[in-house]
Amino acid sequence: MTRYTADELIAAIEDLTAPRLAHYIELRMIQPVLSDGGERYREVDRARVQLLCNLTEDYGLEGEALSLMMSVLDEMHGLRGEMQALMAALAEEPDETRQRITLHVRRVRGRDQ
């Protein structure tokens, strides 16, 4: 598992600066892992910082707008995981149960067929 120091993370991401990283941490958008060697950043943190930099540079998002966007993306990610778990559980049910649930979902969503 790759772990980055702040300097390594800054070197790996073109638009990342020390003040920008500190700002993302202050806003609690990034939370480094504490280890014996100090703060470290995981691969998922690197991807998240890259996204934050892209949203800032490409779309001009900052402050509350950036926080809101990340909050929405985090929520969607969580819901995606919930949906995957639900679909996996449903796949283990008998055909009759899956068909009944599928029809019910279509009715609720207004897609009767």
Secondary structure as UniProt FT lines:
FT   STRAND          3..4
FT   HELIX           6..12
FT   TURN            14..15
FT   HELIX           18..26
FT   TURN            27..28
FT   STRAND          33..35
FT   TURN            36..37
FT   STRAND          38..42
FT   HELIX           43..59
FT   HELIX           63..91
FT   HELIX           95..108
FT   TURN            109..110
//
